[in-house]
Amino acid sequence: MVFFMIEFLKKYNMHIFIVLIAILTVYDFLNWDSISLVRKLVNLFGILAILHEIEEKYWPGGFFELMLKKMEILLKKKAVKPICLLLMMLMKE
């Protein structure tokens, strides 16, 4: 039973997230004047997260390559790219 639930969540996690955010969004729009700014921002973050996941589904990757190209760094090994990007972000002023 637990294995089934884990597989179900792995397969349908995006769909579950979309349904939860849709319910939250409808509720928030119906009670817009009575909810706090933090709740509005959490809802906005959820909507943006859904849009980002949909974008990643249809156009995967690209972030590391974009940042490395912008910083004019060429790396041959793909495994090194995330580590280098993290180090560059940490070394930034």
C-alpha positions, 0 to 999 in steps of 0.5 A: 500500500505504501509503495502504491502511494509513493508511486502515485505521488511520484507520478501525479505530484504536479497534478495534485499541486495544481489542484491544491493551488487552484482551490487556494486561488479560488478561495483567496479571490473570494475572500480577497479583502479579508486575507493578509498580504503574506497569504496573497504572496504565498498564493502568488508563489504557488501560481508562479511555481506551477508556471515554472514547472509547466515551463520546465516540462516543455522546455527543460534545462537551460539555466546552468548553460545560460549562466555559464555562457553569461559568465563566459565559462566553458566546461566540458564535464556536465557534473562540474557545472552545478558546482561551479555555478554554486561557487560563482553565486557564493563568491559574488559580492 
